[in-house]
Amino acid sequence: MRSRIPGLAGVRSGRYRENMSRVLDWNGKDIPESLRRLPAGRYVVESVDDAPELTPDEEEGLRQALGSLAEGRGRSAEEVRRAIDALLQR
């Protein structure tokens, strides 16, 4: 069963999946090299041509978050997993 919590679509049955998102350009015919490098498995392919624009607040939030990470004020993946587990009471 997949999570219904926004941002946790890759979470399945209480197990985390590494983010496998890739953005690629495809000519509609040839298989792109970036796709060939992915490990074997099941994938969801979705067009992002109509991706919504970020609001100025969202852009600023991303800038601040990236700045924090660049300054070493980020959290490890394990810390984030523990925080999510605590929020979901697992």
N, C-alpha and C positions, 0 to 999 in steps of 0.2 A: 504494500500500500504506500502511495506517495503522500508526502506532507501537503496539507492544504494551507500551510503558513506561507505568506509571500516571502520570497527569497530563500526558501528551503525546499524548492521543487525537486532538488537532487537527493533529498533525504528519503530513504526507503527503509521501512521496518526498523527504525531506530538506528540505522547505520548511516554514517556520513559517506558521501562520495566526493572525491576530488573534483573540483570544477573542471570540466572538460570543454568549456565553451571555446569555440574558435570562430573567427571571422575570416571568410575567404571570398574571393571573387571567382566566379565561375562563368565560363563562356557558354555553358549549356551543353557542351559536347565532351570535352576532354576532362579527365579526372585531375583536379589540382594536386600539386605536390603536397600541399599542407594537409590534404585529406589522406593521402597515401601514408603519411607519417603517423597517423593515429593508430592506436592498438586495435586489434580485432574486437568487435563488440557491436551492440545495438546503439544507434544514434538517432536523434531527432534533428531533422534539417528544416529550418524555417527561414523564409526570406525576411530580410530586415530593411528592405528598400524604403518602407514607410515608417521607420523608427521615429517616435515623437521627439521633438526638441526638448532639451532640458530647460527648466525655468531658470532665471538668474539666481534664485535662492539655491536650487539644486547644483548649479555650476559652482557657486561659492562654497557650498558644503563639500563638494568633491575636492576643490582646491585646498580647503582647510584640512580635510582628511589626508590627502596626499602629502601635504606639508608636515603633518604630524608624523606620518610614517617615515618620511625622509629624515626627520629629527630623532628617530628612534623611539617615538612614543606610541608605537603600535602594540598590538597583542599578538601572541603566537596563535597558531591554529588550534593548539590544544587548549589554550585559555578561552578562546572563542567557543570551542565545543563544550567546555565545562559550563560556560555562562548560558549557552542555549539549553543544555541539559537541565540546568537549574530552573530556567524559565519554564521549560516544558515539564518540570517535576519528574525527571527520569532518574 
